[in-house]
Every structure is written in C-alpha cells, then in structure tokens.
Amino acid sequence: MGIRVGDPVVPDTRFTVLNGSQNYLGKAWDDRVGCAIILNVMRHLAHSPHPNQIFYFATVQGEIGLRGAHTAADVAKADVAIALEAA
C-alpha cells in the first residue's frame, strides 16, 4: 500500500445513520457534538443580558495532555469554567 513506519495516516470514515434509527456513527462525533452545543449556547446568550464576560473555546490535543485547554485557561483566567467532553 506504500505506507511506511512514521507516515501519517487518517481513517477513511463516513457519517452513517445506524439501521434507520436515531443512532449515528461518525469520526470525531464527540467533538462535533460539543461544538454544536457551544454554538447553541452562544446563540442563546448573544441576546440575553448578563453581567459576565464569557469566553468560548474549542480546543485540540485533549488526548495528549490537554494542551489546548491549558492555553485557553491561560488566556481566559476565568473564575468559573464549564468543560464539555464526551467519551
């Protein structure tokens, strides 16, 4: 196949509805659902008055040391944080 040790590879997966149900299969599904939730919260809070400054972050490299989350925390310096993660 021409793949050698050290070559980057990505699985070729497609979004699938399982057996005509409301169960879904797809690559990075947990991350995509998390982004959809954040977007929905952003839409809701955009027109709701509140006294707080709100930061939204979608981070990367959570599986290898939370690198993106650490950077987000350093930027926001928040008193309160809500993290979304699905397994």
C-alpha positions in Angstrom: 0.0 0.0 0.0 3.0 2.3 0.1 2.7 3.1 3.8 5.9 3.2 5.8 6.6 3.4 9.5 6.2 7.1 10.5 3.8 8.0 7.7 0.8 10.0 8.9 -2.5 8.2 8.3 -6.1 9.0 8.8 -9.0 6.6 8.9 -11.5 7.0 6.0 -14.8 7.0 7.8 -18.2 8.2 6.7 -21.1 9.6 8.7 -23.7 6.8 9.0 -27.2 6.6 10.4 -27.4 3.2 12.0 -30.3 0.9 10.9 -32.6 3.8 10.1 -32.6 4.8 13.8 -31.6 7.9 15.7 -28.2 6.4 16.4 -25.3 7.8 14.5 -21.7 6.8 13.7 -19.0 9.3 12.6 -15.4 10.4 13.0 -14.8 12.8 16.0 -18.5 12.7 16.8 -18.0 13.7 20.4 -16.0 16.8 19.3 -18.6 17.8 16.8 -21.5 17.5 19.3 -19.5 19.6 21.7 -19.1 22.3 19.1 -22.8 22.2 18.3 -23.6 22.7 22.0 -21.2 25.6 22.3 -22.8 27.3 19.2 -26.3 26.8 20.6 -25.2 28.4 23.9 -23.6 31.3 22.0 -26.8 31.9 20.0 -28.9 31.9 23.2 -26.6 34.2 25.2 -26.0 36.6 22.4 -29.4 38.2 23.1 -29.6 37.6 26.8 -28.2 40.4 29.1 -25.8 39.2 31.7 -23.1 40.9 33.8 -20.3 38.5 32.9 -17.6 38.3 30.3 -18.0 35.0 28.5 -15.2 33.2 26.6 -15.8 30.2 24.4 -13.1 27.8 23.4 -12.9 24.7 21.2 -9.5 23.1 22.0 -7.3 20.5 20.5 -4.9 17.8 21.7 -7.0 16.9 24.7 -6.0 13.3 24.4 -2.3 14.1 24.7 -2.0 16.4 27.7 -4.9 18.9 27.4 -2.5 21.3 25.5 -5.3 23.4 24.0 -7.2 23.5 27.3 -4.2 24.8 29.2 -3.7 27.6 26.6 -7.4 28.5 26.8 -7.2 28.7 30.6 -4.1 30.9 30.5 -5.9 33.3 28.1 -9.3 33.5 30.0 -8.1 33.4 33.6 -11.7 32.5 34.5 -13.2 32.3 37.9 -15.6 29.6 36.6 -15.3 27.2 33.7 -17.5 24.6 32.1 -15.9 21.9 30.1 -17.8 19.7 27.6 -16.4 16.2 26.9 -17.9 13.0 25.7 -16.4 9.6 25.7 
